[in-house]
């Protein structure tokens, strides 16, 4: 994703309310469950989440360099 894409795209309030916030809450609850099930420190799950974020950030576009959302 390019910096331009990050700057220009903004979710609608409906997307925030119906998709983004519930999704974040689901992820947080799932991660809390992993902490309980694994009996691991929260920092371990934080590392997992950072690794996932890096995978999304490092995805490159094979096209002409323009991201699909812009």
N, C-alpha and C positions, 0 to 999 in steps of 0.2 A: 504494500500500500504506500502511496506517495504522501509526502507532507501535504500536498495540495488536496488530496482526497480527505485527509484527516481534518482539514480546515473547513472544507465546503459542506461536508455532509453533517446534518443535524437531525436527530430523530424527532419525530412529532411527539407531542404530549401523549397521544394515544399509544404510540409505540413504547414510550417510556413506561406508561402505566400498565399496559397489557402484556408486554413482552420483556422489556429490559429489567424492570424491577423484580417481577416474579422469577425471571430466569436467574438473576443474581441471588435471590433468596433461596431458590432451589439448589444452586451450586454451593452456597454457604452451608445449607443443611446437609447436603451430601458429604461435604468435606468434614463437617463436624462428626458425621457418622463414621467416616474413615478414621478420624482421630480416636474415637471411642473403640471402634472395632480393632484397630491395630495397636491401641495403647501407645501411640507415638506422640511426640511433641508436636504442637501446632506448626512449628517451624518446618517440619518435614513436609506437611501438606502445602505450606507456602512455597517451598522449593518446587513441588509438583506443579503448582499453579503458574509459577514463573516460567517453568519449562514449556508448559502449554502455551502461554502467552508468546514466548519467543518463537514457537513454531508458527503462530499466526503472523507475527511481525516479519519473519524472514521469508514469507511466501512471496515469490516474485511473479510478475506478470510476463508471460511469454510473448505478449503482443508488442505494440509499438511504444510501450512505456507509459501509456495512459491507463489509469485505473478505470475499471468498469463503472464506477459510481459517479465519475465526473464528466 
